Amino acid sequence: IKHENDVVVIGAGGAGLIAAIEAKNNGANVVVIEKMEFPGGNTLISGGEYAAPENWIQNQKGLSDSKETFYKDIIKGGDNESDIKLAKVLAENALNGALWLRDSINVTFENRQMFFGGHSVERSLVPEGASGVELIKKLMKKAQELGIEVHLGTNGIELIRENNRVIGVKAKTETALHEYIAKNGVIIASGGFGSNLEMRKKYNSKMDEKILSTNTKGITGDGIILGENIGADTVDMEYIQTYPVCDPVNGSLLYTGDVRLAGSAILVNKEGKRFVEELERRDVISFAITEQTDGVGYLVWDQKQLDDTGVKKHHKEEYEGLIKRGILVKVNTLDEGAKHFNIDAKELKNSVEKYNGYTKTGKDLEFEKRGGLITLETPPYYILKVAPAIHHTMGGLVIDEKARVLDKKGKVIKGLYAAGEVTGDIHGKNRLGSNAIADITVFGRIAGKNIVLEK
Ligand code: ADP
């Protein structure tokens, strides 16, 4: 079955929908193909937070920030391994992207921010419900309004070329083979490869079956392979990020643990001792946890912190499930919680007491925790057992500042664009929390615009 359009987008996650909308806004006829039976990808299951320097909440709070500071955080957070041109594009356009989501896509942002590890200032906007659901819902609504077709259950399997130019993609549905011909070209927005065990092991032997993954099932690196098959270059494939606060049984990212990101909660080991700064980078905390007894950590907070952060309200279903399964406990005394998990009770109480001392002086003498230190003293207490899981693949297709895919000689592959987690080199060795949503927005928009405007 043959379809003819100006632009075909592979993947209806965040980057794909954003690119499709921008291409349409610039006059193109657009179709999106999505291999799953539902849109959203990893964006849907993310917290949806968006790092934007100089944003409106910062202005309200009188927090000073700049694009330059954000740029430096990206570079430093990735251990100086980012492509500086791409990092600059992200830093310079992040605020505009957030305004576009708010004003053109009607994404509702809450009247607060989160403070993610590795950022030097609080700058992460929070979509309603602290969830990617709000983003995907509004993007799908906009796509529909604009008449963009999203073909679900449609798996892109091969790029079609003519005269050295990408002119479409072959795709498979359950019952048929399709050819999506695209006059302007194809945008790959198929996400990373966190759910592809073989691919993970191929590039980084440490990321084997022992490590769980937060990713949805469809995130198997397809776009990277499609690109490679026609000579596209890849970069940084070995840099795979784990998220520290995940379900120790099934790998799901635990939003209940976001109490930590408000600057509350301490992280201890089975011996009852803190072992890392709770607002450190994801890779640092993850690695620290794997070094502890049983490869797990325990986040401890109190009732006031739970109420103040609204975490239980926002993630009610997850919270209740964790309680039911005994992975999270609500206890009147720390002794009781320690007993449930077999944590050293005396040391745990000692750690809490010491920490509370630091909250009084505002200085964490052990780990120099940044952000406001909040006292942990209002029972009931909560203890959450956590383990790291694979979360984000930093590597992927090589693109330039116009989101054009490059070949191994650094030359533009005509008609081929890419945006989102499928691309590499923006975040270096380590992507900071809330930078992915900024990335998919900024580069999704660039890809959507350029595929129409570039000749
Ligand atoms: P990003 O964060 O970069 O936007 P997401 O993970 O949110 O990426 O979305 C990627 C989407 O691409 C997912 O919905 C995924 O199911 C889809 N996808 C992956 N591979 C293919 C493919 N071969 N054909 C069509 N869609 C795909």
Boltz pocket constraint, residues with backbone or C-beta under 6 A from the ligand:
constraints:
  - pocket:
      binder: B
      contacts: [[A, 10], [A, 11], [A, 12], [A, 13], [A, 14], [A, 15], [A, 16], [A, 33], [A, 34], [A, 35], [A, 36], [A, 38], [A, 39], [A, 40], [A, 41], [A, 42], [A, 43], [A, 44], [A, 154], [A, 155], [A, 156], [A, 157], [A, 189], [A, 190], [A, 191], [A, 192], [A, 218], [A, 219], [A, 220], [A, 222], [A, 223], [A, 419], [A, 420], [A, 421], [A, 422], [A, 436], [A, 440]]
      max_distance: 6.0
